Amino acid sequence: MWFWYSLAALLCWSGSDLFSKIGCRESGDKTAYLKMVMAVGAVMGIHAAIMLAIGTPFEPMDIIRYMPASAMYILSMVLGYVGLRYIELSISSPICNSSGALVA
């Protein structure tokens, strides 16, 4: 069973990289990287709303506690999407995906 889960993760991950690279082409829109960040933020916001709707415990102070980590994650996303215009995907993908380590 683990094989199918890992295959699905591989396809989703590579699809994400592919669409990120296509969406941030230098020949395209100059603000494409900002649109990518907004799309990712919208998906994360929808996920947060679903989690609140199903009853996940939440306190308003959690927002203040998580704000520095969230700001660093958003900054790393922006820099990663800007960098996609100028460097190869094989180089930028590990950089973008190490943002969690940077935040920690």
C-alpha angles and dihedrals in degrees: 000000000000089000093062092047091050091047091051091048090050093051093047093046095048091044090053091051092047095051091043091055093046092047094051101047114149092225091058132064116338092223097045092116090058090051089052091052090048091050092050090046091051092052091048090049092051089050091051091050091051091049091052091046093055091052107261108169112256137173124190089235087066089072092056093046093050097042097095093049091045092050092050091049092051091047091051090050092052093048091046094052092046089050092053088074093060109030136049119270091238088062100038098046096067089044093052093044093051090065090102090060090049091052092049 
